[in-house]
Amino acid sequence: YQNEAEIGASFSKMFGDGGIKREDIFITSKLWSTFHRADDVEAACDTTLTNLQLDYLDLYLIHWPVAVEPGTGSLFPVDENNVAIMDSKAPTFAETWAAM
């Protein structure tokens, strides 16, 4: 988790002068649980592409089948009892997939 920039640096070396072509590698990434809302999906994907130093992904998945509260500044928002805070306005999976 939270290693996209490091992976991107490796991709840059591999696809630059490492002798490996981007189109020869199948790359998958995942939409994190704080970004399930339709308005957040594209920006989350763009951030992933920037961090990975890529122009495209071959497959983009929903990471977990639950949406947690966005906008808290944390990828793992929890309450005072250390329990995950679910997104009170969570979209349906179909809405998230449509935005993807």
N, C-alpha and C positions, 0 to 999 in steps of 0.2 A: 504494500500500500504506500501511496504518496512517493512513488519512485519514478514517475513519468519523465522528469527532467533528466535523470541519470540514464534511463533507458534511451531517451532521445539522443543523448550524447553518443551512446554506443551505436545507435542506428546511423547517425551522421557519419561516424567513422566507417562502419560496415558498407554503407551505400556510397560513400565518397570514394575513398581509395582502397577500400577493403576487398574489392573484387566481387562483391555480392550485389545483384540487382534488386531493387525494391520489388519489382513484379515477381521475383522468385520466392518471396517470403509472404506467407499469409499471416496478417496481423489482426488480432482481435483486441478490443478494449471494451470497457463496461461503463455504463451510465451509473453514477453513484446515487445512492438512495436519497440524498438531499436535493436532487435535481430532476425529480419525476414530473414536476409541473411542466406543461407544454412550453411556457415562456422561458424555462430554464434549460431545456434540452439542447438547443442549438449552441448556446454559449458554452455549455459544459463540453460538448463535442469539439467545438473550436479550441477550447483550452487544452483538451487532450491532444489534438492534432499539433498545436503549437508546442506543447511540452515534449511530444514525441518527435518533433521535427519532421512531420509527415504531411503529405498532401491529401491522403485518404486512408481510411481503414477498410479492411476486407470484411469485417464483421463487427457490429456494435450491439452489445447486449445490455439488458437491464441487469445490474449487479445482484440485487436482492429483490425478492417479490414483495417488499414493503417500502413505503415512502416514509422517511423521517423528516422532521421539521426543518425546512430550509431557513436560511437567513440568520442562523445563530452564530455563524463564524466557525462552526465546528463540523467536521464530517461525521462525528459521532455525538450528536446532541443528546444529553441525558439530563434528567431532573435531579433534585436534591437527594433522591434516593438511589441515584446512579442507574435509573431505568430509562431506556431509550424513549425519546419524545417522538411519538408518531405524528405525521403530518395531518393536521385536522382538516385540511382541504385537499387531501390526496386525490389525484385523478384516478380514473380507472386504468387498468393496464392497456386497454385499447387506445385511450387518449395519449398515454405516454408513447406507445409504439407508433401511433400516427405522427407524433411530433418527431420521432426518430427518423 
